Amino acid sequence: MSSIAGSVTITPKGFAWHRRGHLWIYRDDLADADQTLAGEIVEVYDLQRHRLGIAFFNPRSKIALRMIATDGAVPDATFWRARLADAIERRRPLADRTNGMRLVSSEADLCPGLIVDRYNDVLVIQTLCLGIDRIKSFIIESLVELVKPRCIVVRNDASVRAFEGLDPVKQVPYGEQPDHVEIHEGDVRLLVDVWDGQKTGLYLDQRDNRLAAAQYASGEVLDCFAYQGGFALHAARRAARVTALESSGPALQMLRANVALNRLENITPEEANAFDTLKVYEQRDRRFQMVILDPPAFAKAKGDIADAARGYGQLNTRALRILEPGGYLVTCSCSHNLSEEKFLQILQRAASEAQRQVRIIEHRLQPPDHPILLSTPETHYLKCFVLQAI
C-alpha cells in the first residue's frame, strides 16, 4: 500500500490554483520535483515550505499533481477503504430506481483517476492516472469486500491513459468474463456490453435525463445518436412511434436487442448519420413531436471549441426546423470544454436560424452518482436542456 515517498514544491501560480480548492496542479506550476517519484504519493509544499497536503505525482502528465488530502491524513489501507466505502454509501438511495450506477466518480469522490461503475452484480473499473493505477490490486480487493460482485472487469482502454504513460489494458481480475449484463432503469431493461461497449458499457450519466425526457414524449419521436437505445426505450412508453438513428453497427445491434428485450414494437432502429438524416427530413418536410440530440463530445480539447460550436449549431438548427409547433427538443452536450454559457448561446443562435421561438422547459445536469465538485469545474461536463418550440 502506498506511503508518502517524497515532496514536491509548487510555484506561486500553482499555489493560487490550489487556494481555489482545485484538485489539480499542472506540470508548468512545479517549482521543484524529483522526477523519480513518478506514480508515488508526495507531500506538496509552497515556496515558503508550508505543507499543502498530499497528492499523486506524475511529471509526465500535464496534470502533474492530483491532490488526495489537505489535512494530515495517512494514505494507508484504512484511508483508501474508507474513501471507497463513503462513495458507495452515498449511492445507496439510488438502488430503488436502478441497479446501474457509478459507485466512484474520480475527483468528485476524492479518489483521483478512479472510476467504478456497477451493472447489476458486475463492477467495471478504470484507473486513469498513474498513482491510482499503482494501487489497483488493493482497490479490487476492497471492492470485492465492500460490494461482493460476481465479477470485476478492468476497462483500462480509455485514450486518456496515454497522457499518463499508461498502456491500454482489458482484463477480468475477479470472477469470469461476463456476456451481456442486464440492468434496469425504472421500467426499462437494458443489456450492457461491459467488455466492448462505449465508456464502461453504457452512458450512465444520462440515466435521469432519459427518465425526465420521456414524460414529454408523444406522437412521432426522433432519437439521434441513439447508441443502445436509452432515450428511445423510455420515450417509446409514451410515444406513438420512435425512430432511432445510430451510425455504429455494433451499437445498433445492441439497440435492436434492447428493443426486443422490452417487447416494444413502436421503435424503428435505423443505421444512419444524424447530420445527413436531419437534413433529408427537413427537405422532405417530415415533422416530429420530439427530437432528442445526445451526440458524442465534439470538443475534447479547447482547440476543438470552434468546430464543436458549428457542429452543435447545425444539429440544433435542423432539429428545431423539423419540430411540430409545441414540440420538444431534448439537447445535450457532454463536452466539458464547451461551457454551459457557450452551449446556451449556440442554442439561441440555432433558434434564430431556424426562425423559431423556443422556451426552456428544463435545465438538467448529470445525476447524483456523477457529482460535481465545485472547486474542480472539470467534474461538471454534462449539459441537458428540454426546449419547447412555439
LINSUL-V109553 format. One record per residue. N is the residue number from 1. RES is the residue in one small letter. SS is DSSP state (alpha for helix, beta for strand, coil for the rest). PHI is phi as a letter, one per 40 degrees, with the letter a starting at -180 (* if undefined). PSI is psi in whole degrees, 0 to 359 (none if undefined). Layout:
n->[N | N]
res->[RES | RES]
ss->[SS | SS]
phi->[PHI | PHI]
psi->[PSI | PSI]
This chain:
n->[1 | 2 | 3 | 4 | 5 | 6 | 7 | 8 | 9 | 10 | 11 | 12 | 13 | 14 | 15 | 16 | 17 | 18 | 19 | 20 | 21 | 22 | 23 | 24 | 25 | 26 | 27 | 28 | 29 | 30 | 31 | 32 | 33 | 34 | 35 | 36 | 37 | 38 | 39 | 40 | 41 | 42 | 43 | 44 | 45 | 46 | 47 | 48 | 49 | 50 | 51 | 52 | 53 | 54 | 55 | 56 | 57 | 58 | 59 | 60 | 61 | 62 | 63 | 64 | 65 | 66 | 67 | 68 | 69 | 70 | 71 | 72 | 73 | 74 | 75 | 76 | 77 | 78 | 79 | 80 | 81 | 82 | 83 | 84 | 85 | 86 | 87 | 88 | 89 | 90 | 91 | 92 | 93 | 94 | 95 | 96 | 97 | 98 | 99 | 100 | 101 | 102 | 103 | 104 | 105 | 106 | 107 | 108 | 109 | 110 | 111 | 112 | 113 | 114 | 115 | 116 | 117 | 118 | 119 | 120 | 121 | 122 | 123 | 124 | 125 | 126 | 127 | 128 | 129 | 130 | 131 | 132 | 133 | 134 | 135 | 136 | 137 | 138 | 139 | 140 | 141 | 142 | 143 | 144 | 145 | 146 | 147 | 148 | 149 | 150 | 151 | 152 | 153 | 154 | 155 | 156 | 157 | 158 | 159 | 160 | 161 | 162 | 163 | 164 | 165 | 166 | 167 | 168 | 169 | 170 | 171 | 172 | 173 | 174 | 175 | 176 | 177 | 178 | 179 | 180 | 181 | 182 | 183 | 184 | 185 | 186 | 187 | 188 | 189 | 190 | 191 | 192 | 193 | 194 | 195 | 196 | 197 | 198 | 199 | 200 | 201 | 202 | 203 | 204 | 205 | 206 | 207 | 208 | 209 | 210 | 211 | 212 | 213 | 214 | 215 | 216 | 217 | 218 | 219 | 220 | 221 | 222 | 223 | 224 | 225 | 226 | 227 | 228 | 229 | 230 | 231 | 232 | 233 | 234 | 235 | 236 | 237 | 238 | 239 | 240 | 241 | 242 | 243 | 244 | 245 | 246 | 247 | 248 | 249 | 250 | 251 | 252 | 253 | 254 | 255 | 256 | 257 | 258 | 259 | 260 | 261 | 262 | 263 | 264 | 265 | 266 | 267 | 268 | 269 | 270 | 271 | 272 | 273 | 274 | 275 | 276 | 277 | 278 | 279 | 280 | 281 | 282 | 283 | 284 | 285 | 286 | 287 | 288 | 289 | 290 | 291 | 292 | 293 | 294 | 295 | 296 | 297 | 298 | 299 | 300 | 301 | 302 | 303 | 304 | 305 | 306 | 307 | 308 | 309 | 310 | 311 | 312 | 313 | 314 | 315 | 316 | 317 | 318 | 319 | 320 | 321 | 322 | 323 | 324 | 325 | 326 | 327 | 328 | 329 | 330 | 331 | 332 | 333 | 334 | 335 | 336 | 337 | 338 | 339 | 340 | 341 | 342 | 343 | 344 | 345 | 346 | 347 | 348 | 349 | 350 | 351 | 352 | 353 | 354 | 355 | 356 | 357 | 358 | 359 | 360 | 361 | 362 | 363 | 364 | 365 | 366 | 367 | 368 | 369 | 370 | 371 | 372 | 373 | 374 | 375 | 376 | 377 | 378 | 379 | 380 | 381 | 382 | 383 | 384 | 385 | 386 | 387 | 388 | 389 | 390]
res->[m | s | s | i | a | g | s | v | t | i | t | p | k | g | f | a | w | h | r | r | g | h | l | w | i | y | r | d | d | l | a | d | a | d | q | t | l | a | g | e | i | v | e | v | y | d | l | q | r | h | r | l | g | i | a | f | f | n | p | r | s | k | i | a | l | r | m | i | a | t | d | g | a | v | p | d | a | t | f | w | r | a | r | l | a | d | a | i | e | r | r | r | p | l | a | d | r | t | n | g | m | r | l | v | s | s | e | a | d | l | c | p | g | l | i | v | d | r | y | n | d | v | l | v | i | q | t | l | c | l | g | i | d | r | i | k | s | f | i | i | e | s | l | v | e | l | v | k | p | r | c | i | v | v | r | n | d | a | s | v | r | a | f | e | g | l | d | p | v | k | q | v | p | y | g | e | q | p | d | h | v | e | i | h | e | g | d | v | r | l | l | v | d | v | w | d | g | q | k | t | g | l | y | l | d | q | r | d | n | r | l | a | a | a | q | y | a | s | g | e | v | l | d | c | f | a | y | q | g | g | f | a | l | h | a | a | r | r | a | a | r | v | t | a | l | e | s | s | g | p | a | l | q | m | l | r | a | n | v | a | l | n | r | l | e | n | i | t | p | e | e | a | n | a | f | d | t | l | k | v | y | e | q | r | d | r | r | f | q | m | v | i | l | d | p | p | a | f | a | k | a | k | g | d | i | a | d | a | a | r | g | y | g | q | l | n | t | r | a | l | r | i | l | e | p | g | g | y | l | v | t | c | s | c | s | h | n | l | s | e | e | k | f | l | q | i | l | q | r | a | a | s | e | a | q | r | q | v | r | i | i | e | h | r | l | q | p | p | d | h | p | i | l | l | s | t | p | e | t | h | y | l | k | c | f | v | l | q | a | i]
ss->[coil | coil | coil | beta | beta | beta | beta | beta | beta | beta | coil | alpha | alpha | alpha | alpha | alpha | alpha | alpha | alpha | coil | coil | coil | coil | beta | beta | beta | alpha | alpha | alpha | beta | beta | beta | beta | coil | alpha | alpha | alpha | coil | coil | coil | beta | beta | beta | beta | beta | coil | coil | coil | coil | coil | beta | beta | beta | beta | beta | beta | beta | coil | coil | coil | coil | coil | beta | beta | beta | beta | beta | beta | beta | coil | coil | coil | coil | coil | coil | coil | alpha | alpha | alpha | alpha | alpha | alpha | alpha | alpha | alpha | alpha | alpha | alpha | alpha | alpha | coil | alpha | alpha | alpha | alpha | alpha | coil | beta | coil | beta | beta | beta | beta | beta | beta | alpha | alpha | alpha | alpha | coil | coil | coil | coil | beta | beta | beta | beta | beta | beta | coil | coil | beta | beta | beta | beta | beta | beta | coil | coil | alpha | alpha | alpha | alpha | alpha | coil | alpha | alpha | alpha | alpha | alpha | alpha | alpha | alpha | alpha | alpha | alpha | alpha | coil | coil | coil | beta | beta | beta | beta | beta | beta | coil | coil | alpha | alpha | alpha | alpha | alpha | alpha | coil | coil | coil | coil | beta | beta | beta | beta | beta | beta | coil | coil | coil | coil | coil | coil | beta | beta | beta | beta | beta | coil | coil | beta | beta | beta | beta | beta | coil | coil | coil | coil | coil | coil | coil | coil | coil | coil | coil | alpha | alpha | alpha | alpha | alpha | alpha | alpha | alpha | alpha | alpha | alpha | coil | coil | coil | coil | coil | beta | beta | beta | beta | beta | coil | coil | coil | coil | coil | alpha | alpha | alpha | alpha | alpha | alpha | coil | coil | coil | coil | coil | beta | beta | beta | beta | beta | beta | coil | coil | alpha | alpha | alpha | alpha | alpha | alpha | alpha | alpha | alpha | alpha | alpha | alpha | alpha | coil | coil | coil | coil | coil | beta | beta | beta | beta | beta | coil | coil | alpha | alpha | alpha | alpha | alpha | alpha | alpha | alpha | alpha | alpha | coil | coil | coil | coil | beta | beta | beta | beta | beta | beta | coil | coil | coil | coil | coil | coil | coil | coil | alpha | alpha | alpha | alpha | alpha | alpha | alpha | alpha | alpha | alpha | alpha | alpha | alpha | alpha | alpha | alpha | alpha | alpha | alpha | alpha | coil | beta | beta | beta | beta | beta | beta | beta | beta | beta | beta | beta | coil | coil | coil | coil | coil | coil | alpha | alpha | alpha | alpha | alpha | alpha | alpha | alpha | alpha | alpha | alpha | alpha | alpha | alpha | alpha | coil | coil | coil | beta | beta | beta | beta | beta | beta | beta | coil | coil | coil | alpha | alpha | alpha | coil | coil | coil | coil | coil | coil | alpha | alpha | alpha | coil | coil | coil | beta | beta | beta | beta | beta | beta | beta | coil]
phi->[* | c | b | c | b | i | a | b | b | b | c | d | c | c | c | c | c | c | c | c | g | c | c | b | b | c | d | c | b | c | c | a | a | c | c | c | c | d | g | c | c | b | c | b | b | c | c | c | g | c | c | b | i | b | a | c | b | a | c | c | c | c | c | c | b | b | c | b | a | b | b | c | d | b | c | c | c | c | d | c | c | c | c | c | c | c | c | c | c | c | c | d | c | c | c | c | c | a | b | b | a | c | c | b | b | f | d | c | b | f | b | d | g | b | b | b | b | b | b | f | b | b | b | b | b | b | b | b | b | c | c | c | c | c | b | d | c | c | c | c | d | c | c | c | c | c | b | f | c | c | a | b | b | c | b | c | b | c | c | c | c | c | c | c | g | b | c | c | a | b | a | b | c | a | g | b | d | c | c | c | b | c | b | b | b | g | c | c | b | b | c | b | c | c | c | b | c | c | f | b | h | a | c | c | c | c | d | c | c | c | c | c | c | d | c | c | c | a | f | c | b | b | b | c | f | c | f | c | g | d | c | c | c | c | c | c | c | b | c | c | a | b | c | b | c | a | c | c | d | c | c | c | c | c | d | c | c | c | c | c | d | c | f | b | b | b | b | b | c | b | c | a | c | c | d | c | c | d | c | c | c | c | c | c | g | c | b | b | c | a | b | b | b | b | c | c | c | c | b | c | a | c | c | c | c | c | c | c | c | c | c | c | c | c | d | c | c | c | c | c | c | b | c | c | d | g | c | b | b | b | b | b | a | b | c | d | c | c | c | c | c | c | c | c | c | c | c | c | c | c | c | c | c | c | f | b | c | b | b | c | c | a | b | b | b | c | c | c | c | b | c | b | c | d | c | b | d | c | c | b | b | c | b | a | b | b | b | b | c | c]
psi->[146 | 145 | 173 | 123 | 346 | 202 | 159 | 140 | 138 | 160 | 168 | 324 | 317 | 322 | 320 | 320 | 316 | 321 | 332 | 349 | 0 | 142 | 359 | 142 | 129 | 157 | 322 | 348 | 19 | 132 | 326 | 128 | 139 | 111 | 338 | 354 | 13 | 130 | 353 | 167 | 129 | 157 | 143 | 130 | 152 | 182 | 340 | 8 | 31 | 129 | 127 | 345 | 197 | 154 | 156 | 140 | 132 | 100 | 344 | 329 | 149 | 323 | 92 | 326 | 131 | 109 | 138 | 316 | 151 | 2 | 201 | 25 | 145 | 121 | 62 | 189 | 319 | 318 | 307 | 323 | 322 | 320 | 315 | 314 | 320 | 317 | 316 | 319 | 324 | 338 | 353 | 320 | 341 | 346 | 335 | 338 | 329 | 157 | 22 | 112 | 162 | 122 | 327 | 127 | 60 | 228 | 327 | 340 | 17 | 34 | 77 | 128 | 5 | 126 | 130 | 116 | 141 | 125 | 97 | 245 | 19 | 134 | 140 | 127 | 153 | 133 | 104 | 3 | 158 | 318 | 313 | 330 | 328 | 334 | 23 | 318 | 319 | 320 | 316 | 315 | 318 | 321 | 323 | 317 | 318 | 324 | 332 | 56 | 165 | 323 | 165 | 128 | 131 | 115 | 67 | 52 | 12 | 137 | 335 | 340 | 333 | 326 | 341 | 0 | 23 | 140 | 155 | 137 | 136 | 130 | 166 | 91 | 348 | 129 | 196 | 146 | 123 | 157 | 210 | 139 | 135 | 131 | 174 | 146 | 102 | 236 | 354 | 137 | 141 | 134 | 136 | 130 | 96 | 350 | 319 | 355 | 163 | 149 | 241 | 10 | 326 | 154 | 80 | 335 | 346 | 5 | 304 | 328 | 326 | 316 | 319 | 318 | 327 | 331 | 345 | 357 | 138 | 164 | 222 | 127 | 139 | 120 | 109 | 149 | 52 | 340 | 241 | 8 | 15 | 305 | 318 | 317 | 319 | 317 | 327 | 342 | 339 | 335 | 160 | 317 | 144 | 126 | 121 | 113 | 131 | 130 | 343 | 125 | 309 | 320 | 320 | 321 | 318 | 323 | 314 | 321 | 322 | 325 | 315 | 320 | 323 | 1 | 45 | 132 | 4 | 23 | 128 | 102 | 138 | 133 | 108 | 154 | 123 | 319 | 310 | 318 | 320 | 320 | 318 | 316 | 321 | 316 | 327 | 1 | 36 | 137 | 152 | 153 | 338 | 139 | 134 | 125 | 109 | 69 | 166 | 171 | 118 | 338 | 81 | 345 | 162 | 329 | 348 | 356 | 318 | 313 | 321 | 318 | 320 | 317 | 312 | 320 | 314 | 314 | 310 | 326 | 312 | 322 | 317 | 329 | 338 | 9 | 137 | 153 | 131 | 358 | 165 | 139 | 120 | 112 | 136 | 156 | 128 | 20 | 108 | 321 | 345 | 109 | 162 | 321 | 316 | 320 | 318 | 321 | 320 | 317 | 322 | 316 | 321 | 319 | 319 | 315 | 327 | 353 | 48 | 141 | 138 | 135 | 144 | 116 | 319 | 143 | 113 | 159 | 201 | 160 | 171 | 342 | 359 | 64 | 159 | 125 | 116 | 325 | 347 | 87 | 336 | 340 | 350 | 102 | 333 | 127 | 136 | 128 | 136 | 115 | 149 | 125 | 130 | none]
